[in-house]
Amino acid sequence: MLLHPLIGPFLPGTAFCIAASLVEYFFGLAPALAVMVLGLGIADYLFVPPYAAITTFNQADVVLLISYPLVTLLVIILIERLRRSQFRAELIASVAQSRYEMLLRHDNERMLARRAVDETHRLLRHLSHHHRTFIFIQALERDALQPADDLKQHSVLPRLPNEIAPGPRFADVDPDDIQRLGKALRAGTHRVRLKTGDGAAKLTECVCERFTTHAGDFLVLRIGA
């Protein structure tokens, strides 16, 4: 109403065109078309002479009826296409981000699997290299040494604590040390009582190393070099 003296005689539907464009941008096509239709009636009734009258239909009404919908529809369609393009671009960016995160997770899983395989190979090389000094191996996860437990159930070995599988020098270690280390074994150096050739027990330095494999974590105790 305040701008009508300036733009009313030439562009009586300008404010409604702007309103329809803003509604299209924020709320979509259907509300924008509703605003456009309402704006056409209000503009013709209030801002096209004779004002506040619907009984007269003249050239100004024809110009408004043709120009206002055409311009408004053109702006609305352009904004709708831009919004759809923006939505597609955001969707593509979201899919690309999801695929990127999937690739990162896949790479991390592959790196972890490769590390576990390498650690398994290192464990096997370690066991074969120190076979004669190997005392026992302890699994830090339940059922990781299930095959070894099955063998123990059918052997004459005593029941061992905390998922322990014996090695070649297991029988030479004092049973009390086995029980103690089985409950509180950690990576590092340990001193155990080891039988010598004459049957006497000797305090011996041992080394415990930790290995992380695809089957779980293991602690390997061997006689130090």
Summary of the structure (lengths in Angstrom):
residues: 225
radius of gyration: 42.3
end to end distance: 98.3
largest distance: 128.1
contacts: 595
relative contact order: 0.09
helix: 58%
strand: 17%
